[in-house]
Amino acid sequence: MDLQLEGKRALVTGSSSGIGEAIAMALAKEGASVVVHGRREDEAVRVAKAITDSGASAAVALGDLATDEEAGHVAKTAMAAFGGIDIVVNNAGAYFRDEWTDPNPARWLDLYNQNVVSVVRVIRHLLPQMKQRGWGRLIQIGSGLASAPAATFAAYGCTKSAIVNLTVSLAKGLARTGVTANTISPGPVLTPNIEAWIKDIAGKKGWHGEWAEVERRFVAEFFANLESIIGPQSVLDLAERRCVAEFFENPTGRIGRVEEVVDLVTFIASPRANYINGANIRVDGGYVPTTN
Ligand SMILES: NC(=O)c1ccc[n+]([C@@H]2O[C@H](COP(=O)([O-])OP(=O)(O)OC[C@H]3O[C@@H](n4cnc5c(N)ncnc54)[C@H](OP(=O)(O)O)[C@@H]3O)[C@@H](O)[C@H]2O)c1
């Protein structure tokens, strides 16, 4: 399928690692010019170099989206790189695992600023030029935890619920402009951070060997015998047991891969998705048990 992304210009926030990195690489592979963003210069430059080495165009915009000033700088740098931005993937995000035994209002506020207000900052700067051209894409990366709240990750889940809400409002606000707004909500995806966490669990369980074997045992014990991880013999603490039970169980029986999120993002970013607007689309192996 030709996604007609040749010549489009994209900014992928938080593309210095993880899912964002894979989205940036995939959009570039489809012919888009991509602005790679993060706070860590070495990592953002590494990703941009991988894109240019593949023969596509890339630029780097650095800055903390949690402040107006740096977000403004990121937006200006991105627009200057290729003379405008047609596609924004608001992927940058942070999380922490919290417990209701010790809720921390300052951390909640900080996370809301990082995960939600950051998106508003980026949109504020990049939307006017999209509207002027009569075409644009605003794609927010949400999470299954937005629709299936868990006892752990409460602050994070609330920020992702806000993202879904914001996106629907945005789609309505952008009626008949040619600019669409959608959320893509992944379940657990095997990024370096998630891999490190699983390796930590593997260490506690005394599993050794290659990553493929660790993942095989992790998945087998999760999905075939969840009790061994969350039950009374578990070597995990209560918060980790909750997290495993609430976040990882899904009918497909495995952890997702970044490519599986990325394929959907590239499609939604393309002109082929002109009629998909205001949606929240799950890529989670069926983890969120809703009718939509
Ligand atoms: N991995 C999963 O299983 C999963 C599941 C559901 C949803 N998600 C969502 O997918 C997105 C990407 O997650 P990931 O797992 O790929 O995360 P990751 O590997 O930790 O990457 C996060 C990215 O966001 C950037 N970032 C974070 N806060 C920022 C800020 N204040 N200003 C600028 N950049 C910031 C980081 O840049 P620097 O490090 O360079 O600063 C990094 O590039 C997030 O929105 C996350 O909530 C992930």
Ligand as a Chemical Component Dictionary entry (heavy atoms), coordinates in Angstrom:
data_LIG
# 
_chem_comp.id                   LIG 
_chem_comp.type                 NON-POLYMER 
_chem_comp.pdbx_formal_charge   0 
_chem_comp.three_letter_code    LIG 
# 
loop_
_chem_comp_atom.comp_id 
_chem_comp_atom.atom_id 
_chem_comp_atom.alt_atom_id 
_chem_comp_atom.type_symbol 
_chem_comp_atom.charge 
_chem_comp_atom.model_Cartn_x 
_chem_comp_atom.model_Cartn_y 
_chem_comp_atom.model_Cartn_z 
_chem_comp_atom.pdbx_ordinal 
LIG N1  N1  N 0  6.418  1.205  26.444 1  
LIG C1  C1  C 0  5.166  0.885  26.709 2  
LIG O1  O1  O 0  4.869  -0.259 27.042 3  
LIG C2  C2  C 0  4.078  1.917  26.549 4  
LIG C3  C3  C 0  2.755  1.484  26.684 5  
LIG C4  C4  C 0  1.715  2.407  26.520 6  
LIG C5  C5  C 0  2.016  3.714  26.222 7  
LIG N2  N2  N 1  3.309  4.127  26.103 8  
LIG C6  C6  C 0  3.543  5.548  25.773 9  
LIG O2  O2  O 0  4.368  5.605  24.622 10 
LIG C7  C7  C 0  5.165  6.783  24.675 11 
LIG C8  C8  C 0  6.626  6.395  24.510 12 
LIG O3  O3  O 0  6.955  5.499  25.546 13 
LIG P1  P1  P 0  8.334  4.674  25.582 14 
LIG O4  O4  O 0  8.077  3.469  26.397 15 
LIG O5  O5  O -1 8.879  4.552  24.228 16 
LIG O6  O6  O 0  9.200  5.685  26.482 17 
LIG P2  P2  P 0  10.758 5.968  26.598 18 
LIG O7  O7  O 0  11.572 4.933  25.925 19 
LIG O8  O8  O 0  10.992 6.267  28.021 20 
LIG O9  O9  O 0  10.911 7.320  25.774 21 
LIG C9  C9  C 0  10.307 8.497  26.208 22 
LIG C10 C10 C 0  10.681 9.598  25.251 23 
LIG O10 O10 O 0  10.013 10.786 25.647 24 
LIG C11 C11 C 0  10.960 11.824 25.828 25 
LIG N3  N3  N 0  10.487 12.696 26.908 26 
LIG C12 C12 C 0  9.910  12.316 28.059 27 
LIG N4  N4  N 0  9.576  13.402 28.788 28 
LIG C13 C13 C 0  9.957  14.474 28.064 29 
LIG C14 C14 C 0  9.897  15.876 28.266 30 
LIG N5  N5  N 0  9.392  16.416 29.380 31 
LIG N6  N6  N 0  10.371 16.707 27.302 32 
LIG C15 C15 C 0  10.908 16.193 26.192 33 
LIG N7  N7  N 0  11.001 14.867 25.934 34 
LIG C16 C16 C 0  10.532 14.039 26.870 35 
LIG C17 C17 C 0  12.278 11.132 26.114 36 
LIG O11 O11 O 0  13.348 11.967 25.668 37 
LIG P3  P3  P 0  14.747 12.089 26.448 38 
LIG O12 O12 O 0  14.928 10.847 27.241 39 
LIG O13 O13 O 0  15.769 12.282 25.365 40 
LIG O14 O14 O 0  14.592 13.289 27.278 41 
LIG C18 C18 C 0  12.173 9.886  25.237 42 
LIG O15 O15 O 0  12.548 10.170 23.911 43 
LIG C19 C19 C 0  4.870  7.463  26.007 44 
LIG O16 O16 O 0  3.915  8.477  25.818 45 
LIG C20 C20 C 0  4.282  6.332  26.836 46 
LIG O17 O17 O 0  3.432  6.820  27.831 47 
LIG C21 C21 C 0  4.347  3.258  26.263 48 
# 
loop_
_chem_comp_bond.comp_id 
_chem_comp_bond.atom_id_1 
_chem_comp_bond.atom_id_2 
_chem_comp_bond.value_order 
_chem_comp_bond.pdbx_ordinal 
LIG N1  C1  SING 1  
LIG C1  O1  DOUB 2  
LIG C1  C2  SING 3  
LIG C2  C3  SING 4  
LIG C2  C21 DOUB 5  
LIG C3  C4  DOUB 6  
LIG C4  C5  SING 7  
LIG C5  N2  DOUB 8  
LIG N2  C6  SING 9  
LIG N2  C21 SING 10 
LIG C6  O2  SING 11 
LIG C6  C20 SING 12 
LIG O2  C7  SING 13 
LIG C7  C8  SING 14 
LIG C7  C19 SING 15 
LIG C8  O3  SING 16 
LIG O3  P1  SING 17 
LIG P1  O4  DOUB 18 
LIG P1  O5  SING 19 
LIG P1  O6  SING 20 
LIG O6  P2  SING 21 
LIG P2  O7  DOUB 22 
LIG P2  O8  SING 23 
LIG P2  O9  SING 24 
LIG O9  C9  SING 25 
LIG C9  C10 SING 26 
LIG C10 O10 SING 27 
LIG C10 C18 SING 28 
LIG O10 C11 SING 29 
LIG C11 N3  SING 30 
LIG C11 C17 SING 31 
LIG N3  C12 SING 32 
LIG N3  C16 SING 33 
LIG C12 N4  DOUB 34 
LIG N4  C13 SING 35 
LIG C13 C14 SING 36 
LIG C13 C16 DOUB 37 
LIG C14 N5  SING 38 
LIG C14 N6  DOUB 39 
LIG N6  C15 SING 40 
LIG C15 N7  DOUB 41 
LIG N7  C16 SING 42 
LIG C17 O11 SING 43 
LIG C17 C18 SING 44 
LIG O11 P3  SING 45 
LIG P3  O12 DOUB 46 
LIG P3  O13 SING 47 
LIG P3  O14 SING 48 
LIG C18 O15 SING 49 
LIG C19 O16 SING 50 
LIG C19 C20 SING 51 
LIG C20 O17 SING 52 
# 
